[in-house]
Amino acid sequence: MIGKISGRLDWRGPDHVLIDVRGVGYIIFVSDRTLAGMPPLGQAVALFTELVVREDLLQLFGFVSMIEKEWHKLLTSVQGVGPKAALSMMGALGSDGVARAINLGDVRAIQSAQGVGPKLAQRVILELKSKAPSLMALGSTLSGEAAPDDADSVVENLIPMPRKQGKPSADGAASAARASTMADALSALTNLGYGTGDAASALAAITTDAPNLDTQSLIRAALKALAPKG
């Protein structure tokens, strides 16, 4: 079982990323939220992963925290919910949003995920209503984000750079700040009525060229990119 991938972000697709781990590339499917929070190409990144095995297919699904991974696993325990449908729910609502929707019986919220119809949304709530509280109770203990193992050596092996002496690396804090900025911008755009996928794609394109924008600047740039042309 592959439980975590740590390496260099080599490629960003519409619903997946490619992470290079010392010359071996792993394709990992991720939610819109996770995709939006990815650092620029070439930087160190880590994801908790779930390996889904089918008769003729192996697929990796990635998550920024263990609580997201556990919610994904719980969602796929519902009949009719495949790994990508569960990922769609996580992308639309986040783990906290999924928990809230199940707890409140909010079918409309679950249904807001792309590809999830009313019947499937109702089934998710009915089947998980009694199971969700135990996972919700673990939220605070499993919410820590994945980080590259031995981050300095990973970065040095993949992207040569001088070692800093005497000061702790700020890469982890910078990455967390970027992820928070991206999540805030994505939330603002979806609240304005933009589709999660379109908003995430716009944000990803913007941060590739300008990774250090603050939240307001990022939102303004995304609104300009998403505005109708002509």
Protein Blocks (a to p, Z undefined) as FASTA:
>chain_A
ZZbdcdddfbdcfkbccddeehiacdddddfklmmmpccehiacdddddddddfkbccdd
ddfbfklmmmmmmmmmpghiafklmmmmmmmnommlmmmmmmnopaklmmmpghiafklm
mmmmmmmmmmmmmmmmmmmmmmpccddehkllmmmmmmgcdddehiacfklmmmmmmmmm
mmmmmmmmmmnopafklmmmmmmmmmmmmmmbcfklmmmmmmmmmpcgZZ
